């Protein structure tokens, strides 16, 4: 059966397989980024490791351009990285919400969200040690319609928040290790 575009038998099969073999739940996603010019960079996403093996099922790369608006010295070549973060959070919460609803036999007819992030760029431009470099707050507003009572739809949103990987990374923090390889040409 398919509910909300999710094949529920496959969903529960995946959950059962991971419950029986927890190692299948270990995934490693990758993104390769290259600077193009100014604030413009391009990230390519395709291969990943998951379910106990290197996955080669994707037929193509996904390409995401990033940039900055003109007022921040960019040329509007793509969303800024902070906007991409809002996209990642919105997309993860939405996908998780849809999966939770499908598992709980709730047919959705609409899911939309608006996310806003507050940032004081004095921090990232090195003009203030008090201003944080990143978002100081993020607000998400969801509109959800479906064939369930209000309390059930609210419950689906709450459960999605509890299970969203990106929400967890943002609110719980995640260690980030940075390695550097330098090829200096000796000039300057």
C-alpha positions as a Markdown table, in Angstrom:
| # | Residue | x | y | z |
|---|---|---|---|---|
| 1 | Unk | 0.0 | 0.0 | 0.0 |
| 2 | Unk | 1.2 | 3.5 | -0.8 |
| 3 | Unk | 0.2 | 6.4 | 1.6 |
| 4 | Unk | 1.4 | 10.0 | 1.0 |
| 5 | Unk | 3.7 | 8.7 | -1.7 |
| 6 | Unk | 5.4 | 6.3 | 0.7 |
| 7 | Unk | 5.3 | 2.5 | 0.1 |
| 8 | Unk | 4.3 | 1.5 | 3.7 |
| 9 | Unk | 5.2 | -2.2 | 3.3 |
| 10 | Unk | 8.7 | -1.2 | 2.2 |
| 11 | Unk | 8.9 | 1.4 | 5.1 |
| 12 | Unk | 8.0 | -1.3 | 7.7 |
| 13 | Unk | 10.3 | -3.8 | 6.0 |
| 14 | Unk | 13.2 | -1.3 | 6.2 |
| 15 | Unk | 12.4 | -0.7 | 9.9 |
| 16 | Unk | 12.2 | -4.5 | 10.6 |
| 17 | Unk | 15.5 | -5.2 | 8.8 |
| 18 | Unk | 17.3 | -2.5 | 10.8 |
| 19 | Unk | 15.8 | -3.8 | 14.0 |
| 20 | Unk | 17.0 | -7.3 | 13.2 |
| 21 | Unk | 20.5 | -6.1 | 12.0 |
| 22 | Unk | 21.3 | -2.7 | 13.6 |
| 23 | Unk | 24.5 | -2.4 | 11.5 |
| 24 | Unk | 22.3 | -1.8 | 8.5 |
| 25 | Unk | 21.4 | 1.6 | 10.0 |
| 26 | Unk | 25.0 | 3.0 | 9.7 |
| 27 | Unk | 25.2 | 5.3 | 6.7 |
| 28 | Unk | 27.9 | 7.7 | 5.6 |
| 29 | Unk | 26.7 | 10.5 | 3.3 |
| 30 | Unk | 29.2 | 12.6 | 1.3 |
| 31 | Unk | 29.2 | 16.0 | -0.4 |
| 32 | Unk | 32.1 | 17.3 | -2.5 |
| 33 | Unk | 32.4 | 21.1 | -2.9 |
| 34 | Unk | 34.5 | 23.2 | -5.3 |
| 35 | Unk | 34.9 | 26.9 | -5.2 |
| 36 | Unk | 34.1 | 28.6 | -8.5 |
| 37 | Unk | 34.4 | 32.4 | -8.0 |
| 38 | Unk | 33.7 | 34.9 | -5.3 |
| 39 | Unk | 30.9 | 33.5 | -3.1 |
| 40 | Unk | 29.9 | 30.9 | -5.7 |
| 41 | Unk | 30.7 | 27.3 | -5.0 |
| 42 | Unk | 29.2 | 24.1 | -6.2 |
| 43 | Unk | 28.5 | 20.9 | -4.3 |
| 44 | Unk | 28.1 | 17.5 | -5.9 |
| 45 | Unk | 26.3 | 14.7 | -4.0 |
| 46 | Unk | 26.0 | 11.1 | -5.3 |
| 47 | Unk | 27.6 | 8.1 | -3.8 |
| 48 | Unk | 27.1 | 7.1 | -0.2 |
| 49 | Unk | 27.6 | 4.2 | 2.1 |
| 50 | Unk | 24.5 | 2.6 | 3.6 |
| 51 | Unk | 22.8 | -0.7 | 4.6 |
| 52 | Unk | 26.2 | -2.4 | 4.9 |
| 53 | Unk | 27.6 | -1.5 | 1.5 |
| 54 | Unk | 28.7 | 1.3 | -0.9 |
| 55 | Unk | 25.5 | 2.4 | -2.6 |
| 56 | Unk | 25.6 | 2.9 | -6.4 |
| 57 | Unk | 21.9 | 3.1 | -7.1 |
| 58 | Unk | 21.8 | 6.8 | -7.9 |
| 59 | Unk | 21.8 | 7.2 | -11.7 |
| 60 | Unk | 23.1 | 10.8 | -11.5 |
| 61 | Unk | 24.8 | 13.4 | -9.3 |
| 62 | Unk | 22.9 | 16.0 | -7.5 |
| 63 | Unk | 24.4 | 19.5 | -8.0 |
| 64 | Unk | 23.8 | 22.3 | -5.6 |
| 65 | Unk | 25.1 | 25.8 | -6.2 |
| 66 | Unk | 25.7 | 28.2 | -3.3 |
| 67 | Unk | 26.3 | 31.9 | -3.4 |
| 68 | Unk | 25.4 | 35.1 | -1.6 |
| 69 | Unk | 23.1 | 38.0 | -2.5 |
| 70 | Unk | 24.6 | 41.1 | -4.0 |
| 71 | Unk | 24.4 | 43.1 | -0.8 |
| 72 | Unk | 26.8 | 40.5 | 0.7 |
| 73 | Unk | 29.3 | 40.6 | -2.2 |
| 74 | Unk | 27.7 | 37.7 | -4.1 |
| 75 | Unk | 26.2 | 37.4 | -7.5 |
| 76 | Unk | 23.1 | 35.4 | -6.6 |
| 77 | Unk | 24.5 | 32.2 | -8.0 |
| 78 | Unk | 22.5 | 30.2 | -5.5 |
| 79 | Unk | 21.1 | 30.3 | -2.0 |
| 80 | Unk | 23.5 | 31.3 | 0.7 |
| 81 | Unk | 24.8 | 28.5 | 2.9 |
| 82 | Unk | 22.6 | 29.6 | 5.8 |
| 83 | Unk | 19.6 | 29.5 | 3.4 |
| 84 | Unk | 20.6 | 26.0 | 2.4 |
| 85 | Unk | 20.7 | 25.1 | 6.0 |
| 86 | Unk | 17.1 | 26.3 | 6.4 |
| 87 | Unk | 16.2 | 24.2 | 3.3 |
| 88 | Unk | 17.8 | 21.1 | 4.8 |
| 89 | Unk | 15.9 | 21.5 | 8.0 |
| 90 | Unk | 12.6 | 22.1 | 6.2 |
| 91 | Unk | 13.1 | 19.2 | 3.9 |
| 92 | Unk | 14.1 | 16.8 | 6.7 |
| 93 | Unk | 11.2 | 17.8 | 8.9 |
| 94 | Unk | 8.8 | 17.5 | 6.0 |
| 95 | Unk | 10.1 | 14.1 | 4.9 |
| 96 | Unk | 10.1 | 12.7 | 8.4 |
| 97 | Unk | 6.5 | 14.1 | 8.9 |
| 98 | Unk | 5.3 | 12.4 | 5.8 |
| 99 | Unk | 6.9 | 9.0 | 6.8 |
| 100 | Unk | 5.5 | 9.3 | 10.3 |
| 101 | Unk | 2.0 | 10.1 | 8.9 |
| 102 | Unk | 2.2 | 7.1 | 6.5 |
| 103 | Unk | 3.2 | 4.8 | 9.3 |
| 104 | Unk | 0.4 | 6.0 | 11.4 |
| 105 | Unk | -2.2 | 5.6 | 8.6 |
| 106 | Unk | -2.8 | 9.4 | 8.2 |
| 107 | Unk | -3.4 | 10.5 | 4.6 |
| 108 | Unk | -2.0 | 14.0 | 4.1 |
| 109 | Unk | -3.4 | 16.5 | 1.6 |
| 110 | Unk | -1.0 | 19.4 | 2.3 |
| 111 | Unk | 2.2 | 20.0 | 4.1 |
| 112 | Unk | 4.0 | 23.3 | 3.8 |
| 113 | Unk | 6.4 | 25.2 | 6.0 |
| 114 | Unk | 8.1 | 28.5 | 6.3 |
| 115 | Unk | 11.4 | 28.8 | 8.1 |
| 116 | Unk | 13.2 | 31.9 | 9.3 |
| 117 | Unk | 16.6 | 32.2 | 10.8 |
| 118 | Unk | 17.9 | 35.2 | 12.7 |
| 119 | Unk | 21.5 | 36.1 | 12.2 |
| 120 | Unk | 23.7 | 39.1 | 13.1 |
| 121 | Unk | 26.5 | 39.2 | 10.5 |
| 122 | Unk | 28.6 | 41.4 | 12.8 |
| 123 | Unk | 29.9 | 38.1 | 14.2 |
| 124 | Unk | 30.9 | 36.4 | 11.0 |
| 125 | Unk | 32.4 | 39.6 | 9.6 |
| 126 | Unk | 34.6 | 39.8 | 12.7 |
| 127 | Unk | 33.0 | 43.1 | 13.9 |
| 128 | Unk | 31.7 | 41.8 | 17.2 |
| 129 | Unk | 32.8 | 39.1 | 19.6 |
| 130 | Unk | 29.4 | 39.2 | 21.3 |
| 131 | Unk | 27.4 | 38.4 | 18.1 |
| 132 | Unk | 27.3 | 34.7 | 17.2 |
| 133 | Unk | 28.6 | 33.7 | 13.8 |
| 134 | Unk | 25.6 | 31.7 | 12.9 |
| 135 | Unk | 21.8 | 31.7 | 13.5 |
| 136 | Unk | 20.7 | 32.9 | 17.0 |
| 137 | Unk | 17.2 | 31.5 | 16.4 |
| 138 | Unk | 15.3 | 29.5 | 13.8 |
| 139 | Unk | 11.5 | 29.5 | 13.6 |
| 140 | Unk | 9.5 | 27.0 | 11.7 |
| 141 | Unk | 5.8 | 27.3 | 10.9 |
| 142 | Unk | 4.0 | 24.2 | 9.5 |
| 143 | Unk | 0.6 | 24.0 | 7.8 |
| 144 | Unk | -0.6 | 20.4 | 7.8 |
| 145 | Unk | -3.9 | 19.1 | 6.4 |
| 146 | Unk | -5.0 | 15.5 | 6.3 |
| 147 | Unk | -7.7 | 13.0 | 7.0 |
| 148 | Unk | -7.1 | 12.9 | 10.8 |
| 149 | Unk | -8.3 | 15.0 | 13.7 |
| 150 | Unk | -6.3 | 18.1 | 14.7 |
| 151 | Unk | -4.6 | 16.4 | 17.7 |
| 152 | Unk | -3.4 | 13.5 | 15.5 |
| 153 | Unk | -1.9 | 15.9 | 12.9 |
| 154 | Unk | -0.2 | 17.8 | 15.7 |
| 155 | Unk | 1.1 | 14.5 | 17.1 |
| 156 | Unk | 2.6 | 13.7 | 13.6 |
| 157 | Unk | 4.4 | 17.0 | 13.6 |
| 158 | Unk | 5.8 | 16.5 | 17.1 |
| 159 | Unk | 7.0 | 13.0 | 16.3 |
| 160 | Unk | 8.7 | 14.3 | 13.1 |
| 161 | Unk | 10.5 | 16.9 | 15.2 |
| 162 | Unk | 11.6 | 14.1 | 17.6 |
| 163 | Unk | 12.9 | 11.9 | 14.7 |
| 164 | Unk | 14.3 | 14.5 | 12.2 |
| 165 | Unk | 18.0 | 13.9 | 11.7 |
| 166 | Unk | 18.7 | 17.6 | 10.7 |
| 167 | Unk | 16.7 | 18.9 | 13.6 |
| 168 | Unk | 18.7 | 16.7 | 15.9 |
| 169 | Unk | 22.0 | 17.9 | 14.5 |
| 170 | Unk | 21.1 | 21.5 | 14.9 |
| 171 | Unk | 19.6 | 21.3 | 18.3 |
| 172 | Unk | 21.9 | 18.7 | 19.8 |
| 173 | Unk | 25.1 | 19.7 | 18.1 |
| 174 | Unk | 27.4 | 17.4 | 16.2 |
| 175 | Unk | 31.2 | 17.3 | 16.3 |
| 176 | Unk | 32.8 | 18.6 | 13.1 |
| 177 | Unk | 36.4 | 17.6 | 12.4 |
| 178 | Unk | 38.3 | 19.7 | 9.8 |
| 179 | Unk | 41.4 | 18.5 | 8.1 |
| 180 | Unk | 43.5 | 20.8 | 5.8 |
| 181 | Unk | 45.7 | 19.9 | 2.8 |
| 182 | Unk | 47.7 | 22.8 | 1.5 |
| 183 | Unk | 49.5 | 23.1 | -1.7 |
| 184 | Unk | 51.4 | 26.5 | -1.4 |
| 185 | Unk | 52.9 | 27.9 | -4.5 |
| 186 | Unk | 55.3 | 30.1 | -2.6 |
| 187 | Unk | 54.0 | 33.4 | -3.9 |
| 188 | Unk | 52.7 | 36.1 | -1.7 |
